Amino acid sequence: MRKIPGPETLGLIERHKIVLATTTHDPNFPVSIEKGKGIYVWDLDGNKYIDCFTQVSIADIGHCHPKVVEAVTRQAEKLMACIGTDVYNKAQVEAAEKLAEITKKSFPLRDWRVYFCSS
């Protein structure tokens, strides 16, 4: 059964149209996302959905996983800027080392390098 978007979601969509360039928003899928926990997300009107479309950063662990929240908090207390590749950063190197180690377990015949980016 398809839910009709509530007034909060409809209001947000109208505000969005005024100030944001629409890229991938589907007018036939008027869903707003306010918060997430585990595999669920809630819209501005309190409707609960199973998150079947998020792909960046949380695909394997769900929203607001306690260990991730703790790690983000710990890092934010030290440095919040996205340093990129212009300077060396210990946390970035450690994350890349861990990813390369994990990848090498499945694909051991080569050395692995990590490329961090935002899209």
GUMAR-645756 format. One record per atom (N, C-alpha, C): residue in three letters; x, y, z; residue number from 1. Coordinates in Angstrom, 1 decimal, decimal comma. Last residue first. Layout:
# GUMAR-645756
  residuo      px      py      pz  num
      ALA       X       Y       Z  NUM
...
END
This chain:
# GUMAR-645756
  residuo      px      py      pz  num
      SER    31,4    11,6    -3,7  119
      SER    30,7    11,8    -4,9  119
      SER    29,3    12,3    -4,7  119
      SER    34,7    11,6    -2,5  118
      SER    33,3    11,9    -2,2  118
      SER    32,6    12,2    -3,5  118
      CYS    37,2     9,2    -1,9  117
      CYS    36,7    10,3    -2,6  117
      CYS    35,2    10,5    -2,1  117
      PHE    40,2     7,4    -1,5  116
      PHE    39,1     8,0    -0,8  116
      PHE    38,5     9,1    -1,7  116
      TYR    41,7     4,6    -2,6  115
      TYR    41,4     5,9    -3,1  115
      TYR    40,1     6,4    -2,4  115
      VAL    44,2     2,3    -1,6  114
      VAL    42,8     2,9    -1,4  114
      VAL    42,8     4,3    -2,0  114
      ARG    45,8    -0,5    -2,9  113
      ARG    45,8     0,9    -2,5  113
      ARG    44,4     1,4    -2,5  113
      TRP    47,2    -3,8    -2,5  112
      TRP    46,0    -2,9    -2,7  112
      TRP    46,3    -1,5    -2,2  112
      ASP    48,9    -6,3    -4,3  111
      ASP    48,9    -5,2    -3,2  111
      ASP    47,8    -4,3    -3,5  111
      ARG    47,7    -9,6    -5,0  110
      ARG    48,2    -8,3    -5,4  110
      ARG    48,2    -7,3    -4,2  110
      LEU    46,5   -11,9    -4,3  109
      LEU    47,5   -12,0    -5,3  109
      LEU    48,1   -10,6    -5,7  109
      PRO    44,3   -12,1    -2,5  108
      PRO    45,6   -12,0    -2,0  108
      PRO    46,7   -11,8    -3,0  108
      PHE    41,4   -11,2    -2,0  107
      PHE    42,1   -11,1    -3,2  107
      PHE    43,6   -10,9    -2,9  107
      SER    40,5   -11,5     0,6  106
      SER    39,7   -12,0    -0,4  106
      SER    40,5   -12,1    -1,8  106
      LYS    42,6   -10,2     2,0  105
      LYS    42,1   -11,5     2,5  105
      LYS    41,3   -12,2     1,4  105
      LYS    42,8    -7,7     0,9  104
      LYS    43,8    -8,7     0,6  104
      LYS    43,4   -10,1     1,0  104
      THR    40,7    -6,4     2,1  103
      THR    40,6    -6,7     0,7  103
      THR    41,6    -7,8     0,3  103
      ILE    41,7    -6,0     4,7  102
      ILE    40,5    -6,8     4,5  102
      ILE    40,4    -7,2     3,1  102
      GLU    44,0    -4,4     4,1  101
      GLU    44,1    -5,7     4,8  101
      GLU    42,9    -6,6     4,6  101
      ALA    42,8    -2,1     3,0  100
      ALA    43,7    -2,9     2,2  100
      ALA    43,9    -4,3     2,8  100
      LEU    41,4    -1,2     5,3   99
      LEU    40,6    -1,6     4,1   99
      LEU    41,5    -2,5     3,2   99
      LYS    43,6    -0,6     7,0   98
      LYS    42,5    -1,6     7,4   98
      LYS    41,8    -2,1     6,2   98
      GLU    44,9     1,4     5,5   97
      GLU    45,6     0,1     5,9   97
      GLU    44,6    -1,0     6,2   97
      ALA    42,9     3,3     5,5   96
      ALA    43,3     2,7     4,2   96
      ALA    44,0     1,4     4,5   96
      ALA    42,8     4,0     8,2   95
      ALA    41,6     3,5     7,6   95
      ALA    42,0     2,8     6,3   95
      GLU    45,4     5,0     8,5   94
      GLU    45,0     3,8     9,3   94
      GLU    43,7     3,2     8,7   94
      VAL    45,3     7,2     6,8   93
      VAL    46,3     6,1     6,6   93
      VAL    45,8     4,9     7,3   93
      GLN    43,4     8,8     8,1   92
      GLN    43,2     8,3     6,8   92
      GLN    44,1     7,2     6,4   92
      ALA    44,6     9,2    10,6   91
      ALA    43,3     8,5    10,6   91
      ALA    43,0     8,0     9,1   91
      LYS    46,9    10,8     9,8   90
      LYS    47,0     9,5    10,5   90
      LYS    45,7     8,6    10,3   90
      ASN    47,5    12,4     6,9   89
      ASN    46,5    12,4     8,0   89
      ASN    46,6    10,9     8,5   89
      TYR    49,2    14,9     4,9   88
      TYR    49,1    13,5     5,5   88
      TYR    48,3    13,5     6,7   88
      VAL    47,5    17,0     2,5   87
      VAL    48,4    16,8     3,7   87
      VAL    48,2    15,3     4,2   87
      ASP    45,9    16,6     0,3   86
      ASP    46,9    17,6     0,3   86
      ASP    47,9    17,5     1,4   86
      THR    43,7    14,9     0,2   85
      THR    45,0    14,3    -0,1   85
      THR    46,1    15,4    -0,1   85
      GLY    41,4    15,7     2,8   84
      GLY    41,7    15,3     1,5   84
      GLY    43,1    14,7     1,3   84
      ILE    40,4    16,6     5,2   83
      ILE    41,7    17,0     4,9   83
      ILE    42,0    16,7     3,4   83
      CYS    37,6    17,8     6,4   82
      CYS    38,0    16,8     5,4   82
      CYS    39,3    17,3     4,8   82
      ALA    37,5    18,6     9,9   81
      ALA    37,7    19,0     8,5   81
      ALA    38,0    17,8     7,6   81
      MET    37,6    17,8    12,5   80
      MET    36,3    17,6    11,7   80
      MET    36,5    17,9    10,3   80
      LEU    39,4    16,3    15,1   79
      LEU    39,5    17,0    13,8   79
      LEU    38,2    16,7    13,0   79
      LYS    38,7    15,5    17,7   78
      LYS    40,1    15,8    17,3   78
      LYS    40,2    16,7    16,1   78
      GLU    36,1    15,0    17,9   77
      GLU    36,7    15,7    19,0   77
      GLU    38,1    16,1    18,7   77
      ALA    35,6    13,5    15,7   76
      ALA    35,2    14,9    15,7   76
      ALA    35,8    15,7    16,8   76
      GLN    36,5    11,0    16,6   75
      GLN    37,3    11,7    15,5   75
      GLN    36,9    13,2    15,5   75
      ARG    34,5    10,3    18,4   74
      ARG    35,9    10,3    18,9   74
      ARG    36,8    11,1    17,9   74
      THR    32,3    10,4    16,8   73
      THR    32,4    11,3    17,9   73
      THR    33,8    11,5    18,3   73
      VAL    32,9     8,2    15,1   72
      VAL    32,7     9,6    14,5   72
      VAL    32,9    10,6    15,6   72
      ALA    32,9     6,1    16,9   71
      ALA    34,1     6,4    16,2   71
      ALA    34,0     7,9    15,6   71
      GLU    30,2     6,2    17,9   70
      GLU    31,3     6,4    18,8   70
      GLU    32,6     6,8    18,1   70
      VAL    28,8     5,7    15,5   69
      VAL    28,6     6,9    16,2   69
      VAL    29,7     7,2    17,1   69
      VAL    29,8     3,1    15,1   68
      VAL    30,1     4,1    14,1   68
      VAL    29,9     5,5    14,8   68
      LYS    28,7     1,7    17,3   67
      LYS    30,2     1,7    17,1   67
      LYS    30,6     2,8    16,1   67
      PRO    25,9     2,1    16,9   66
      PRO    26,6     2,7    18,0   66
      PRO    28,1     2,7    17,9   66
      HIS    24,6     3,2    13,8   65
      HIS    25,2     2,1    14,5   65
      HIS    26,1     2,6    15,6   65
      CYS    23,1     4,9    12,2   64
      CYS    23,3     5,2    13,6   64
      CYS    23,8     4,0    14,4   64
      HIS    21,7     2,6     9,8   63
      HIS    21,9     4,0    10,3   63
      HIS    22,2     4,0    11,8   63
      GLY    23,7    -0,2     8,6   62
      GLY    22,5     0,5     9,1   62
      GLY    22,8     1,9     9,6   62
      ILE    25,9    -1,5     7,6   61
      ILE    25,8    -1,4     9,0   61
      ILE    24,5    -0,7     9,5   61
      ASP    26,0    -1,4     4,8   60
      ASP    26,2    -2,7     5,5   60
      ASP    26,0    -2,6     7,0   60
      ALA    25,4     1,3     4,0   59
      ALA    24,8     0,2     3,4   59
      ALA    24,9    -1,2     4,2   59
      ILE    26,4     3,7     4,8   58
      ILE    25,7     2,9     5,8   58
      ILE    25,1     1,6     5,3   58
      SER    27,9     4,9     2,7   57
      SER    28,4     4,9     4,1   57
      SER    27,7     3,9     5,0   57
      VAL    25,4     5,0     0,4   56
      VAL    26,7     5,6     0,8   56
      VAL    26,9     5,5     2,3   56
      GLN    22,9     4,0    -0,1   55
      GLN    24,1     3,3    -0,6   55
      GLN    25,4     3,8     0,0   55
      THR    19,5     3,6     0,4   54
      THR    20,7     4,3     0,8   54
      THR    21,9     3,4     0,4   54
      PHE    17,2     2,0    -0,2   53
      PHE    17,9     2,8    -1,3   53
      PHE    19,1     3,5    -0,9   53
      CYS    15,6     0,9     1,6   52
      CYS    16,1     0,0     0,5   52
      CYS    16,9     0,8    -0,5   52
      ASP    14,7     1,0     4,8   51
      ASP    15,6     1,7     3,9   51
      ASP    16,2     0,8     2,9   51
      ILE    11,4     0,8     5,5   50
      ILE    12,6     0,0     5,5   50
      ILE    13,5     0,7     4,4   50
      TYR     9,8     3,6     7,2   49
      TYR    10,1     2,8     6,0   49
      TYR    11,3     1,9     6,3   49
      LYS     7,3     5,3     9,0   48
      LYS     8,5     4,5     9,0   48
      LYS     8,6     3,6     7,8   48
      ASN     6,2     8,7     9,4   47
      ASN     6,0     7,4     8,7   47
      ASN     7,3     6,6     8,7   47
      GLY     6,6    11,2    10,4   46
      GLY     6,6    10,1    11,3   46
      GLY     6,4     8,7    10,7   46
      ASP     6,8    13,3     8,7   45
      ASP     5,5    13,1     9,2   45
      ASP     5,4    11,9    10,2   45
      LEU     9,4    13,1     7,7   44
      LEU     9,0    14,3     8,6   44
      LEU     7,7    14,1     9,2   44
      ASP    10,1     9,6     7,9   43
      ASP    10,0    10,8     7,2   43
      ASP     9,6    11,9     8,2   43
      TRP    12,6     7,3     8,9   42
      TRP    11,3     7,9     9,2   42
      TRP    11,3     9,2     8,4   42
      VAL    14,1     4,1     8,3   41
      VAL    14,1     5,5     8,2   41
      VAL    12,7     6,1     8,4   41
      TYR    15,9     1,1     9,3   40
      TYR    14,7     1,9     9,1   40
      TYR    15,0     3,4     9,0   40
      ILE    18,0    -0,5    10,0   39
      ILE    17,5    -0,6     8,6   39
      ILE    16,3     0,3     8,3   39
      GLY    19,3     1,7    12,3   38
      GLY    19,3     0,4    11,8   38
      GLY    18,9     0,4    10,3   38
      LYS    17,6     4,6    11,9   37
      LYS    18,1     3,8    12,9   37
      LYS    18,1     2,4    12,4   37
      GLY    17,2     8,0    10,8   36
      GLY    17,3     6,6    10,6   36
      GLY    17,9     5,9    11,8   36
      LYS    15,2    10,9     9,9   35
      LYS    16,1    10,2    10,7   35
      LYS    16,2     8,7    10,4   35
      GLU    13,9    12,1     7,6   34
      GLU    14,2    12,9     8,8   34
      GLU    15,3    12,2     9,7   34
      ILE    13,3    12,2     4,3   33
      ILE    13,9    11,4     5,3   33
      ILE    14,4    12,3     6,4   33
      SER    10,4    12,1     2,2   32
      SER    11,4    12,9     2,9   32
      SER    12,0    12,0     4,0   32
      VAL     9,1    11,1    -0,9   31
      VAL     9,5    10,7     0,5   31
      VAL    10,6    11,6     1,0   31
      PRO     7,5    10,8    -3,5   30
      PRO     7,7    12,0    -2,6   30
      PRO     7,9    11,6    -1,2   30
      PHE     7,9     9,7    -6,2   29
      PHE     8,4     9,1    -5,0   29
      PHE     8,6    10,2    -4,0   29
      ASN     7,3    11,0    -8,5   28
      ASN     6,4    10,0    -8,1   28
      ASN     6,8     9,2    -6,9   28
      PRO     9,4    12,8    -8,8   27
      PRO     8,2    13,3    -8,4   27
      PRO     7,2    12,3    -8,0   27
      ASP    12,6    11,9    -7,8   26
      ASP    11,5    11,4    -8,6   26
      ASP    10,2    12,0    -8,0   26
      HIS    15,7    13,5    -7,9   25
      HIS    14,4    13,3    -7,2   25
      HIS    13,3    13,0    -8,1   25
      THR    18,1    14,0    -9,0   24
      THR    17,6    12,6    -9,1   24
      THR    16,3    12,4    -8,4   24
      THR    18,0    16,9    -9,2   23
      THR    18,9    16,1   -10,0   23
      THR    18,2    14,7   -10,1   23
      THR    17,1    20,2    -8,9   22
      THR    16,6    18,9    -8,8   22
      THR    17,5    18,0    -9,7   22
      ALA    18,7    22,6    -7,0   21
      ALA    18,6    22,1    -8,3   21
      ALA    18,2    20,6    -8,2   21
      LEU    16,8    24,4    -4,5   20
      LEU    17,7    23,3    -4,9   20
      LEU    17,5    22,9    -6,3   20
      VAL    14,8    26,3    -3,8   19
      VAL    16,2    26,6    -3,6   19
      VAL    17,3    25,5    -4,0   19
      ILE    12,3    25,4    -4,6   18
      ILE    12,6    26,8    -4,7   18
      ILE    14,1    27,1    -4,6   18
      LYS    12,0    22,7    -4,1   17
      LYS    11,9    23,2    -5,5   17
      LYS    12,4    24,6    -5,6   17
      HIS    12,2    22,7    -1,3   16
      HIS    13,3    22,2    -2,1   16
      HIS    13,2    22,7    -3,5   16
      ARG     9,7    23,7    -0,6   15
      ARG    10,8    24,5    -0,3   15
      ARG    12,0    24,0    -1,1   15
      GLU     8,2    21,5    -1,5   14
      GLU     7,9    22,8    -2,1   14
      GLU     9,1    23,7    -1,8   14
      ILE     9,1    19,5     0,2   13
      ILE     9,3    19,3    -1,3   13
      ILE     9,1    20,7    -1,9   13
      LEU     8,2    20,4     2,7   12
      LEU     9,7    20,3     2,4   12
      LEU     9,9    20,2     0,9   12
      GLY     5,5    20,1     2,3   11
      GLY     6,0    21,5     2,5   11
      GLY     7,5    21,5     2,2   11
      LEU     5,3    17,3     2,1   10
      LEU     4,9    18,2     1,0   10
      LEU     5,4    19,6     1,1   10
      THR     6,2    16,6     4,7    9
      THR     6,9    16,2     3,6    9
      THR     6,6    17,1     2,4    9
      GLU     4,1    17,8     6,3    8
      GLU     5,5    18,2     6,5    8
      GLU     6,4    17,8     5,3    8
      PRO     1,8    16,5     5,3    7
      PRO     2,0    17,9     5,1    7
      PRO     3,4    18,4     5,3    7
      GLY     2,7    13,2     3,9    6
      GLY     2,0    14,1     4,8    6
      GLY     2,4    15,6     4,6    6
      PRO     2,1    11,3     1,0    5
      PRO     3,0    12,1     1,8    5
      PRO     2,2    13,0     2,7    5
      ILE     0,4     8,2     1,2    4
      ILE     0,4     9,6     0,7    4
      ILE     1,3    10,5     1,6    4
      LYS     1,8     5,0     0,7    3
      LYS     1,4     6,1     1,6    3
      LYS     1,4     7,4     0,9    3
      ARG     0,6     2,1    -0,9    2
      ARG     1,4     3,4    -1,0    2
      ARG     0,9     4,4     0,0    2
      MET     0,8    -1,2     0,0    1
      MET     0,0     0,0     0,0    1
      MET     0,9     1,2     0,0    1
END
